[in-house]
Amino acid sequence: MLAVHTHTQRAQPTTVAHYLLAMVEQLERDGVRLQGAYDRTNRNPLGSCAITGTGFPIDRQATSELLGFCGPTGNTYGSIATVDYLLESTSAASVLLVGVGRFVQDLLLWCTAELDYMRLGEGYVQCSSIMPQKRNPVALEHARAIGSKALGQAMAIVTAVHNTPFGDIVDTEDDLQPLVFAMFHDATRAVKLVGAAMTTAQFDAARLEARAGDGWTTLTELADTLVRDHGLPFKSAHGIASRLIAARARDGKRPLSELLADASRDVLGSPLEYSEAQLTEILSPRHFVNVRKTPGGPAPEETARAAKASRQQLEADESWWTNATNALADAERKLADRSASL
């Protein structure tokens, strides 16, 4: 279980699985963006020459295959002038870094003593040189810093070329390409560090469940139940639930069933009768999660389905990576064999 927040305030209960799957889906979209950027970047400009190509009968497809490209670029002027292949890759990495950075921020909060939802393994925390009780989650802090550095490099790449001429210029060459490499190097470091740290994460399930219902996080389900059971407009059900918690704040000793009867009488003109046992079930965080079987929701059967789909997507991504790297290695071998035969 996990109490999640909106606008920094406790909102509704969900599960850790539901939260993590949201991050997984975002990373899957990052994978799609990066794969697309790779496919459009891995194009062979050889043969474009200075600007207009050449009068010699060259075979651009043959050189593309020997060098491991997906194929040749198109327009020869564009081949020497465009920089979107760098910017697309940089943009895809930037989106990934922003998402991972937000995720890391939540993880750091979960590691605080005040929440204490999660603990990292010993290799990813650090004791203080003065305060022996500390377990500082420094791996996540390093990942945040490295990721922020990479994001800054990405912004620098865009800034460096945003007002340059559309042609062959050094701005997009020796001064820029090392920065692109450095950005991807740091982005990779940040992502790998977060992934490694999370393999050691331990969640305090009992504490998470105990906190999941604090602050009336399940009150939406009471309003929903009133709508389902009595056909009320949601606005009326919402008003009853709001009056209920206001009355509870004034008088914490009266049974909820009595407070609900009074609140519904005020709104509807007649009371709605529920037993204490019924209200306990309706307001249970587990019940709240279990009835939310919406596709993409937190119900266990739905998160199990989503996790299975994500595992399949991971396998597909790994297959893409294997095929792409194998294609590069095969091309390198073919080039060596061709060179040796000359």
C-alpha positions in Angstrom: 0.0 0.0 0.0 1.1 3.6 -0.5 -0.6 6.9 0.3 0.0 9.2 -2.6 -0.2 13.0 -2.8 -1.5 15.7 -5.0 -0.4 19.3 -4.5 1.9 18.0 -1.7 -1.2 16.8 0.3 -2.3 13.2 1.0 -4.8 12.3 -1.6 -5.7 8.6 -2.1 -4.2 5.2 -1.4 -2.7 3.1 -4.1 0.1 0.5 -4.1 3.8 0.7 -4.6 3.4 -1.6 -7.6 1.0 0.9 -9.2 3.3 3.8 -8.5 6.4 2.0 -9.9 4.5 0.8 -13.0 3.7 4.5 -13.8 7.4 5.1 -13.8 8.1 2.0 -15.8 5.6 3.1 -18.5 7.3 6.4 -18.7 10.6 4.7 -19.2 9.0 2.5 -21.9 8.1 5.7 -23.8 11.6 7.0 -23.3 12.8 3.8 -24.9 10.5 4.4 -27.9 11.8 7.9 -28.3 15.5 6.8 -28.0 15.0 4.0 -30.5 13.3 6.3 -32.9 16.2 8.8 -32.5 18.7 6.1 -33.1 17.0 4.9 -36.3 17.0 8.4 -37.7 20.5 9.2 -36.5 22.1 6.0 -37.8 22.0 7.2 -41.4 25.0 7.4 -43.7 25.9 10.9 -45.0 28.9 9.6 -46.9 28.7 10.6 -50.5 27.0 13.9 -49.8 30.5 15.4 -50.2 30.8 19.1 -49.7 27.1 19.9 -50.5 25.8 18.5 -53.7 27.2 14.9 -53.8 29.5 13.8 -56.7 29.5 13.1 -60.4 31.2 9.7 -59.7 28.9 6.6 -59.8 29.2 5.8 -56.1 27.1 3.2 -54.2 25.8 4.9 -51.0 23.9 1.8 -50.0 27.0 -0.3 -50.1 29.0 2.0 -47.9 26.0 2.2 -45.5 26.0 -1.6 -45.1 29.8 -1.7 -44.6 29.7 1.0 -42.0 26.7 -0.4 -40.0 24.2 2.3 -40.9 20.5 1.6 -41.4 20.8 3.3 -44.8 21.9 6.5 -46.5 20.6 9.9 -45.7 18.5 11.7 -48.2 19.1 15.2 -49.5 22.8 15.9 -49.8 22.5 19.5 -48.6 20.6 18.4 -45.6 23.2 15.8 -44.9 25.8 18.4 -44.3 23.6 21.1 -42.8 21.0 19.6 -40.5 21.6 19.1 -36.8 18.2 17.7 -35.8 19.7 14.2 -35.5 21.7 15.5 -32.5 18.8 17.5 -31.1 16.3 14.6 -31.3 18.6 12.4 -29.4 19.4 15.1 -26.9 15.7 15.9 -26.5 14.8 12.2 -25.9 17.5 12.0 -23.3 16.3 15.2 -21.7 12.7 13.8 -21.3 14.2 10.7 -19.7 16.3 12.7 -17.3 13.4 14.9 -16.2 11.3 11.8 -15.4 14.1 10.0 -13.6 14.9 13.2 -11.6 11.3 13.4 -10.4 11.3 9.7 -9.5 14.6 10.2 -7.5 13.0 13.1 -5.6 10.2 10.8 -4.4 12.6 8.1 -3.5 14.6 10.5 -1.3 11.5 11.5 0.5 10.6 7.9 1.1 14.0 7.3 2.7 13.5 10.1 5.3 13.0 9.1 8.9 9.7 11.0 8.8 8.2 8.7 6.1 10.6 5.7 6.4 8.9 3.8 3.6 12.0 2.5 2.0 15.6 1.6 2.8 18.5 1.1 0.4 21.2 -1.5 0.8 24.4 -0.7 2.6 26.4 -0.2 -0.5 24.1 2.7 -1.5 24.0 4.7 1.8 26.6 6.5 3.7 27.1 7.2 7.4 28.0 10.7 8.6 31.5 11.3 9.8 30.0 12.9 12.9 26.5 11.5 13.3 26.7 7.7 13.7 23.0 7.2 13.3 22.8 8.5 9.8 22.0 6.4 6.7 22.3 9.0 4.0 21.0 7.7 0.6 23.9 9.3 -1.2 23.6 7.0 -4.3 20.3 8.7 -5.1 21.8 12.2 -4.4 24.7 11.4 -6.8 22.3 10.2 -9.4 20.3 13.4 -9.0 23.4 15.5 -9.4 24.8 13.6 -12.3 21.4 13.6 -14.0 21.1 17.4 -13.5 24.5 17.9 -15.0 23.5 15.8 -18.0 20.3 17.9 -18.4 22.4 21.1 -18.3 24.6 19.7 -21.0 21.5 18.9 -23.1 20.3 22.5 -22.7 23.8 23.7 -23.7 23.7 21.6 -26.9 20.4 23.1 -28.0 21.6 26.6 -27.1 24.8 26.2 -29.0 23.1 25.6 -32.3 19.7 27.4 -32.1 20.8 30.5 -34.0 23.5 29.2 -36.4 23.3 29.1 -40.2 21.8 26.2 -42.0 24.9 24.8 -43.5 28.3 23.1 -42.9 29.7 24.9 -39.8 32.1 24.0 -37.1 29.5 24.9 -34.4 28.0 21.4 -35.0 31.2 19.5 -35.2 34.3 19.4 -33.0 33.0 21.8 -30.4 29.5 20.3 -30.0 29.8 16.5 -30.6 32.0 15.9 -27.5 29.4 17.6 -25.4 26.7 15.3 -26.8 28.9 12.3 -25.9 29.5 13.7 -22.4 25.7 14.3 -21.9 24.9 10.7 -22.9 27.7 9.4 -20.7 26.4 11.2 -17.6 22.8 10.4 -18.4 23.7 6.7 -18.6 25.6 6.9 -15.3 22.6 8.5 -13.5 20.1 5.9 -14.8 22.3 3.0 -14.0 22.9 4.3 -10.5 19.2 4.6 -9.8 18.6 1.2 -11.2 21.3 -0.4 -9.2 20.1 1.3 -6.0 16.6 0.1 -6.5 17.6 -3.5 -6.8 18.4 -3.2 -3.0 15.3 -1.3 -2.0 13.3 -2.7 0.9 9.8 -1.4 1.6 8.2 -1.3 5.0 4.9 -2.9 4.0 3.4 -2.7 7.5 4.2 1.0 7.9 3.0 1.8 4.4 -0.3 0.0 5.0 -0.8 1.8 8.4 -0.2 5.2 6.8 -2.3 4.5 3.7 -5.6 5.5 5.2 -4.4 8.5 7.3 -6.0 11.8 6.5 -9.3 10.4 5.1 -7.5 9.3 1.9 -10.3 6.8 1.1 -13.2 9.3 1.4 -13.7 9.4 -2.4 -14.8 5.7 -2.1 -17.5 6.7 0.4 -18.9 9.2 -2.0 -18.6 6.7 -4.9 -20.5 4.1 -2.8 -23.3 6.6 -2.1 -23.6 7.2 -5.8 -23.7 3.5 -6.6 -26.0 2.5 -3.8 -28.5 5.3 -4.0 -28.1 6.8 -7.5 -27.1 10.2 -6.0 -25.4 12.9 -8.1 -21.7 12.9 -7.2 -21.9 16.5 -6.1 -24.4 15.5 -3.4 -22.4 12.5 -2.3 -19.3 14.7 -2.2 -21.1 17.1 0.0 -22.2 14.4 2.4 -18.7 13.1 2.7 -17.3 16.6 3.3 -19.9 17.2 6.1 -19.0 13.9 7.6 -15.3 14.7 8.1 -16.1 18.2 9.3 -18.4 16.7 11.9 -15.8 14.1 12.9 -13.3 16.9 13.4 -15.7 18.6 15.8 -16.7 15.4 17.6 -14.3 12.5 17.4 -16.3 10.2 19.7 -19.6 9.8 17.9 -19.9 6.8 15.6 -19.4 7.4 12.0 -22.7 5.8 11.2 -24.5 8.6 13.2 -22.4 11.3 11.6 -23.2 10.0 8.1 -26.9 9.9 8.9 -26.8 13.5 10.1 -24.7 14.6 7.1 -27.0 12.9 4.6 -30.1 14.3 6.3 -28.6 17.8 5.9 -28.0 17.3 2.2 -30.8 15.1 1.1 -33.5 15.7 3.7 -33.5 12.1 4.9 -30.7 10.0 6.5 -28.7 7.2 4.8 -28.2 4.2 7.0 -24.9 2.3 7.1 -23.5 0.2 9.9 -20.1 0.8 11.5 -18.8 -2.5 9.9 -20.0 -1.4 6.5 -18.3 2.0 6.8 -15.1 0.4 8.1 -15.0 -1.8 4.9 -15.9 1.1 2.6 -13.1 3.3 4.1 -10.5 0.5 4.1 -7.5 1.3 1.9 -7.5 -2.3 0.7 -11.1 -2.0 -0.4 -10.3 1.3 -2.0 -7.6 -0.3 -4.1 -9.3 -3.6 -4.8 -12.4 -2.0 -6.4 -10.4 0.2 -8.7 -10.1 -2.2 -11.6 -10.0 0.5 -14.2 -7.5 -0.4 -16.9 -4.3 1.1 -15.6 -5.6 1.2 -12.0 -4.2 -0.2 -8.8 -6.3 -3.3 -8.3 -4.0 -6.3 -7.9 -5.2 -8.1 -11.0 -4.7 -5.0 -13.0 -1.2 -4.3 -11.8 -0.4 -8.0 -12.4 -1.6 -7.6 -16.0 0.4 -4.3 -16.4 3.6 -5.9 -14.9 3.3 -8.8 -17.4 3.0 -6.4 -20.3 5.9 -4.4 -19.1 8.1 -7.5 -18.8 7.2 -8.3 -22.3 8.1 -4.8 -23.4 11.4 -5.0 -21.6 12.2 -8.2 -23.5 11.3 -6.5 -26.7 13.6 -3.6 -25.8 16.4 -6.0 -24.9 15.9 -7.7 -28.3 16.1 -4.4 -30.1 19.3 -3.5 -28.3 20.8 -6.9 -29.1 19.9 -6.7 -32.7 21.2 -3.1 -33.1 24.6 -3.9 -31.4 24.9 -7.1 -33.3 24.3 -5.3 -36.6 27.1 -2.8 -35.8 29.5 -5.7 -34.9 28.6 -7.6 -38.0 29.2 -4.5 -40.2 32.6 -4.0 -38.5 33.6 -7.6 -39.3 32.4 -7.3 -42.9 34.4 -4.1 -43.3 37.5 -5.7 -41.9 37.1 -8.7 -44.2 36.5 -6.5 -47.2 39.5 -4.4 -46.4 41.7 -7.5 -45.9 40.7 -8.8 -49.4 41.9 -5.7 -51.2 
